[in-house]
Structure formats: structure tokens, C-alpha cells
Amino acid sequence: MFDFSLPLDKSFSPSGEKTASLQKQLVTRLQQAILHGDLRAGTLLMPTRLLAKELGVSRNTVVSAYEHLLAQGYVVTDPTGTRVAPRLAVNVPPAQQHHATPYRLPARLVQTSSTRQKLSANMMLSPGMPALNQFPLATWRRSLERACQSLHTPQLGFNDPLGEKCLRQALAQHLYLARGVVCRPEQIIITEGAKQALELCITLFTQPGDRVWVEDPGYRAAATIFEGGNLVTHPLPVDQEGVNIPEGIWQHLPPSLIYTTPAHQYPSGAVLSISRRLSLIHHARQHGSWIIEDDYDGEFRHQGEPIASMQGITKEGPIIYIGSFSKTLFPTLRLGFVVLPATVIQEAESALHEIFRSSNRLQQIALADFIDSGEFARHLARMRRLYRQRQMALRRALSMHFPDCDILGGKSGMHLTLRLPSESDDISIAAAANNQRLGVRAYSQYFQDPQQKQSGLVIGYGNTETSSIADAVERLVNIIQQT
């Protein structure tokens, strides 16, 4: 039974403030008593004057507490006084209140959560992490300062849902010069990274239950996003020419979306050949499918001329070109983009203004300034030279210790993939390496088809000093030998 005579805490904290207002204490006590069943439904509460006297507080404190409970629906009033609301009290013993509702992780997330490594920026050999200490932070601050100075009060409200005009213009020019992407600024939508870009593709181009083709091995996070969007993923094998579409699959399992990384397949490093690119575009047109071209690190080509985008091969192809700045600049920038075909943006623009909201206005303006000033291009040129040097150092170290193992990739990007003997437990090796601050990842975890799984390690070099790579590989060798 609830005891109204228990005094409230009128003490003060060391800073001189009351630990909680008397009204709040009384409200909390009465709420808990009602929810735990100590005050049953229909129970008449003490009159405000009498309760105030019992607790040694002012009547206004009790009146305010009762009014608060009334506003929340805990109590009702009638001519006889204030009562606990009917059918409200839970009437469950307090001991049982602490039992949490059982939770089971959705099936689509089980494999992702069980294999996901907790990686951080200070881990050596972590794939996908750029050279953070080489980013021109002072220059970026100046771009941010200029962006702040350019803002006026009206601009503190909502911006264009599809992104800042200045950034879309700067991006259109950069993508044309650097990646061969042909588009107008109006075709570009600014997103909060690649994840939102993929979610936008799901919204615009699919219905629940549609099929999406993904590379196998491939970017697992993309497959998880598709499955989370109620799509059915179908893995396609990858060889030295990129994704290899089996004979007859277009007729038997046509997709709504096809997810590809043609410039630098992740994680094998293969480049999608021109014949396969043209064939993919041709069949996608015939079957009404859309191709997502994820150009996640196409800016970093180390051998020969840059591999141009697939989007620029043919006019008005069924290609959605996406990218982000997490690898070219830094991950926490959380800015990406989608380039939609002109026909799509014409049809979908009005709907996009309703369903999409761009953000990070200040950072968008700053990034536009960073690109227009030439700093972005200069930074990319410096990083290409640096990553080329680090990739060569990593390849030398791996070749010295693993002369008989295949090393995949190396012509682009910020990682190499070391193939290990089939009996090697790459998952255990990666976990042991992670414990020693070596952020390598298990190659087998990038496969969806269990029959196609191969053992290996995906090894990054972007954020590892050249002078430290040989020692890091030696540590990795010791872990492999002991696992």
C-alpha cells in the first residue's frame, strides 16, 4: 500500500541546488505507485491540503503535482476528489517490472552483427580508412569560415531538399573532369553518405519483394541495406574482369536493381571490362533494370590512366551513379551524392521534394568552396602519390612473407586482398589481428554464396605510415602462424 506520509527529500546537492524539485519528487512517487499497482484504479487520493500537511510542503506543490498527473492521464477528477484513472494501474508486482521483453535480432542482421569488427581510425591496416593526418585541416577550416560568413539569417531555415546549388554545380564540373560523368547540376542529389544514397535508390526504383543483383564477393553493407529495404538479394560471381553474369539469368531472374563497383570491385580489386559494361547496359535497358554504379574510391588510380565511369559511356543509360567523400576526404563529413538520369529527375523531382530532406548546409557550402578553390583536386593528387607509395610497400612486405599466395588488387584504391590457403580460418585470424590493433578483415565474410567462399584477408594501407607497414605485416604473419 502506498504510504503518503514518507517525507520528500529537501536536501541540497554540493553545488547548492536541490536534488529535484518537491513537485517532481511527488509526481514521480505517485506515478510509480500507480504503475506498480500500489495505488489501484479508482483509488481516491488524499485531499491536497491534508497531503501537503503530511509531507510538510506548500499546498501549491501538491496542487501542481495533481494537475501534472491529470494532464498525463494518470488521474481523473470527480465531485468526490482526485482518483487514479480507471483501467490504468498495471497491478504487476515491482519485482516483475524489471524483466525485459525478450528480443531476437532480425535474421537479416545476424550475420552482419556476428562478423562485424569494431574498427577505429587508429588501427593499422584497416581497409577504407584514408590518411587522416594528411588531410589539410587548416584549409578546410578556412572553407568552413567562408561558408559561415556567407550565411544570412534566412538561410538558417530549410535548404533545397536536393542539396545546395553551389555544391551541385561544383560536383557536376569535378565529376565530368575527373570521372567522365556527364550530368547537369540538377541531376545531382546530395545525401548523408553512401547509405542514404542506396536507400534513396530503393525508394525510387523498387517495390517490396523486388530482386537486386549484388557482386559476390561484394560490399556486405550494401546487401544489408537492400535486405533491410525488403528486397531479395541475388549474388553474382566475380572474376578478374569484374562481375560475371551467368548465361540465361536475365530471363529467369531479372532484377530491378544491379549493384556494381566497376572501377574498383570491392574487395577483389577487379575492373569491370568494357565488353561486360556494354553488355550490362544493353541488357538492363532491355529488361527495364537499373544499374547502381558505386564509385567509392575511383579517384585513386595507381597504374595507367583513370578508369572512367560507366555512367559516361552512353547517353541516358539506365545508370544511377553514387559516391561519397568518406574516403576522398574524411569519414565523419557524412556527405555523399546520387546522380540520377535526366529522365528520372524530371519525373521524380516533385516527389523528391516531399520525401527527401538534405542537411549539413554549412558543410555543403564549405565543400563547394573547397572544390571550387582547387584544394580538393590538389588533395586528391597528393593522396594518389601517397597511396601509390604505401600500396607498393604493402605489396613488397606481403610478397616477402607470402610468395605463393595471390595478392588481389593494387591498381586502385586503398587496400589489397591476400588470398590464403582454403584451410585457413580467416575469421579467427582477423579477430586476433583486431585484438592487436590490426584492422584487417576476413575475405570470406564478403561472400553471400557459401559454396563460393574463399579464405583471405582484406588489408588496408591508406591510414598506415609507409615506414610502419613492414612491421605491421610481420605482426600479422605471427598472428597467422599462431592461429
N, C-alpha and C positions, 0 to 999 in steps of 0.2 A: 504494500500500500504506500502511496506517495505521502511523504512527510513534509507538510508545508512549513514546519517550524524550524527546519535546518537553516541556519543563517547564511546570507550571501557573503562572498569574500570582498571585504572593503579595504584590503591591504593595497600597498603601492609597490611598484617594481623599483629596482635600484635607480632607475632614471627619473623617479618621481612621478610616473604615470600610473594610473590604476590598471591592474592586470586586465580587467574587462569591465565595461560599464555594468552597473547593477541591473539595468533593464535587460541587457544582453544576457547576463547570467540567468536571470529569471526566465527569459524566453527559452533559452537553451534547456534549462532544467525541466520546464513544462513540456517542451517538445519531446524530449527523451522519455519522460514519464508516459506521455500519450502513445508514442510509438512502441514502447516496450510493454504496454498493457497495464502499467501501474495505475493509470487513470483510464478507466474503461469508457467506451462510448456512452454518452448521455450523462456522465458524472457531472454534478454541479460543482463548479469551482467556488472557492471561498470569496466572499464579497471583497471588493478592493480595499475598503477601509480596514477590515479585520486582518487581511493578509499583510497589508502594509505595517500594521502594528506588530504582527507576529515576527516579521522579518526586520523590523527596525529601519524601514526605509520610508520615503515620502509616498503618499497615495498616488501622486502623478507618475511615479516609477511603475507602480503596479498597473495603473490605467493604461499607460503606454504599452506595457508588455501584453496586456489582454488585447488591445487594439491591433497589435502586430500579429498575434495569433489568429485573430478574427480575419485579418486581411489575407492570411495564408490559408485559411480554411480549416485550421486545427480546431476552432471552437465556433459555436453559434450562440446567439443571444435570444432570449425569450423573456416574457414578463417576470419569470422567476429568477433570472440572472444569466450567468455565462456558463455554458455546458460544453463538454467535449463533443465534437461533431459526431453524428450517428455514422456507424459503419466505418469509422476511421481507425480506431485503435487496432494495432496489429495483434495484440494478445499473444505474442510469442515470447517465451522466457528469454531474458537477456543472454543467457549462456549460448542460446542457439543463434543469436543475431550475428555472431562472428563467423559462421560457416559460409564461406564464399560459394557463389554459384559455380558449379563445375564448368570449365572451359576447355574446349579442344580446338587446337589450331586447325584452320581450314586446310583441306588436303592439298590445295594448290600452293600453300606456303610451307608445307612440312619440309620438303627437300631443300627449299631455299634457306630456311632458317637453320637447318641442321648442318649445312655445309658452308654457310656464310662466315667468313673470317672477320673479326673485328680489327680492321686495319686503321692505321693513323698515318699522318703525314710524315712522322719521323721514323717510319720503318724503312729500312733499306730494301732495295729490290722489289718494291711494291709497284705492280703494273698500273698504268693510268695516272700516276701522280706526276705532275710537271715539276720542273726545277723551281721550287717556290722561292729559294733565296736569290734567284736570278731575276725575279720579276722587278721591274722598275717602279717600286712603290712610291718614290718621291714624285715621279712623273704622273702616276695615277692620281696621287693626291691633288696635284695641280689641276688635273682634268675635273676632279670632283669639286674643287673650289670654284672653277669657272662655271660648272653646272649650277652650283649654289647661287652664284652671283647672277646667273641668267634667269633664275626663277622669280616670279612675281606672285602676289597673293592669289590671283585667280587660278594659277597653275597648281595650287596645293590641293585642289579637288581631284576628281577622277580625270585620268588622261584618256587618250584614244584607246579603246579596248584592244585594238590590234597592235599597239606599240607606238612609241614616239616616232614622228615623221622623220626627224633628223637621223635617228639610228637606222631606220629602214632604208633611207637614201644612202647612207654611208655603207651599209651592208650590201646593198644591191651592186654598188660600184666595186667593192672589195671582192665579192664572190665572183663577179664576172672576170676581173683581172687575175685573181689567184686560183679560182677553181673552175672557171669556164661555165659558171651558172648563168643562164640567160633569163632574166626576170625584171619586172618593174618593181619599184619600192612597194606598190600597193599589193603585190603578191606575197609579201613577207609578213609573217605574224611573229611578234616577239613573245617568247614563252619563259617560264621559270625553269629552264633547263630542259634536257632531253626527255625526262619522264613526262612532263606536261605536254611536250610535243607529240609523244606517242599516244598519250591519252586523247589529244585533240584529233589525231588520225582515227582512233577508234570511234570517236563521236561522229565524225564527218563521213566516214566511209564504210561503216559496218552496222549490222544488226546483231543482237544477241544470238549466239549459236553459229555465226559465220566462221569460216575457216581462214586461218592465216598461216602461210608458209614461213618457216624460220630456218636459218642456217644451223647445221649440226656437225661439228661443234659451233656454238654461237653465243651471243650475249644473253646470259641467263636472265638478267633483269628485264630485258625486253619481253622474253617469253612469259615471265611472271606478270608483267603489266597487261599483256594480251589476255592471259587466262583470267586475270582479275577483272577484265572488261567483258567477261562471258563469251570469249572467243575460243575456238578449238585450234590449238597449235599443231601443225604437222611438220616434223623435222625433215630437212633435205640434206643429203650428204655434201661434204665439201672436199675438193681435191686441190691440186696445185694451180688450177685455173679458176678457183672460186667455187661458188655454189653450183652443184651439178644436178640439174633437174631430170629425174628419171623419165624414160620413154612412156608415153601414154597417161602420165599423171594429170595433164591438163584436162583430159576428157573425163577421168574418173574422180578426181579430187580437186576441182577448180577452186581457187581461193578468192576471197575478197581483197586480202592484203598479202603482199610478199615483202618480208623484211630482209634487207640486204645491207652488207657493208662492203661495197665493191672496190673502193680504192685501197682498202687495207683490211681484209677479212679478220674479224676478231673471234678467236685468238690465234688462228693459224698464220696470219700474215699474207695469205694469198691475195692476188689481184685478179678480179673478175675479167676474163679475156674479152676482147672486143666482139668476137663472134657470139659469145654467150650473152653479152649485154644486148646486142641487137636482137638475138632470138628471144630473150626475156621480154623486151619491149614489144616485139611483134606479137607474141602470144598473149601478153597482158592486154593489149588492145583488142585482140580477137575475142577474149573471154570476159571483157569488162572488169578486169582486175586492176588494182592499184599497187604500184611499187613504192615502198619506203626506202629511200636511199639515205642511210645514216653515214654521214661523212665525219665521223667522230674525231679522227686525227689526220685527215688527208692533207693538212698543211705541212706535215713533217715527212717529206720525201727525202731519202738519203742517197739514192742512186738514180742517175738519169733524170729525165725531165719529170715534173709533177704529173701524176695521173689525174687527168681532168675528170670532172663529174660526169656521171651517166645522164644527169638532167639536161646537159647542154648538147648531147649527141643529136637529138631530133627535136623538131619543133612540136610543141604541145603534146609531148609524150605523157603517158599516164604515171608520172613520177612525182612523188612528194619528197622534197629534199629537206633533210633536217640536220641540225648541228647545234653545238653549244660552245661555250667559252671556258668550260671547266678544265680542259687540257691545254688550250692555247694561252689562257691567262691564269686563272686560279679557281679551284672548285667552289669556294663559297660565294663567288659572284652570282651564281644561280640565275644566269641568263642564257637562253637558247633561242632558236628560231625555227620556223617552218616556212618553206617556200612552196606555195600551192600553185598548181597550173592556173593559167589565166581564166579558163572557163569555169573552174571550180570557185574561184574567188568571186566571180561575177554572180554566180548562183547563190553562194553561201554567205556573202558579206553581211546582209541584213540579219541573218540568223546568228552569225558570229558576234555581232554587236550585242545580242541578247544573252548568249550563253558564255561569252568569254570576257575576261577582265584582265588586262595587262597590269603590271605593277612595277615597282622599283623605278619610278620615273627619274629620280635623281641619278641612279646608276646608268640608266639608259642614255640620258643626256651626256653623262661623263664618258660613256663608252663611244658614243658618236664622236665626241671631241677627240678621244684617244685614237680613233681610226682616222678621222679627217686630218689630224696633225701629222700623220705618218708614223706615230710611235708604235702602233700595232704592227705594221709591216716590218719596222726595224726590229721589234722584239721577236717576231717570228723568224726573221733571218738569223738573229743571234742564237735562238733556240735550235734551229736546224743544224747549225755548226756544232753546237754543244752536244746535242743528242747523237749526231753522227759520231763524234769522238767517243761518247760514252758507250754507244752500241758496239763500236769496234773493240773497245776494251772488254766489254762483257763477252763478246764472241770469242776473243782470244782466250780469256780465262776458262770459258766453258769448253772450248776445243782442247785445251791442255788437259783437263780432267776427264772429259768425256769424248775421246777421239772417235768412238764407234757409234755414238748417238746422233740422231738427226737434230739439227737446230733449225726451227722453222721461223720464217720472217727475217727481218733485219733491213729490208729495203725502205721501210717507212715506220713511223710511229715511235713508241716509247717502250716496247717490250720485245722479248724473244721468247719462243716456246721450245723448251728442251724435251724431246721425246725420250722416255725411259723404257727399259725392258718391260714387257707386258706383266711380268710377275711383281713389279714394283708397286708398293702401296703409296701412291702419290698423295692420297688424302692424309695419311699419317705423317708423311714427310712434311707436307705443307703445314700441318698443325704444329709439329715440333719446331719447324723454322719460325713460325709465327711467335712461339714462346720465346724465341731468341731474337725477336725484333727484326726478322727477315720476312717481309710480307709477300713471299711468293704464293702462287695459288695452284691448286691441283687441276691439271688439264682435263682429267676425266670428268670433273664436275661441270664442264661446259657442254657435255653431250646429253641429249634427251633420249636417244635410242640406246638402250642398254647393250644391244648387240654390236654397236659401233664404238663403244668406249675405248679410249686409249689412255695409257698412263704417261704422265709427263708433268712438267712444271712451267707455268707462265711466269716469266721473270722480268720485272721492270728495271729500267735504268734511268728514267727521267729525273728522279729526285735523289740520285745517288752520285756522290762526287766520283770523278774518274779515278782518283787516287785510292778510293776505298773499295772499288769494285772487285779487285783481285782477292783481297782479304775476305770480303763478304762471300765470294764464291767458295773459297776454302772452307769457311764455316758451314756453308751449305753442303759441301762434299762430305764433311764429317757427319752431318746430320743424316745424309742419305746412307752412309756406310753403317751407321748405328741403328737405323730404323728397319 
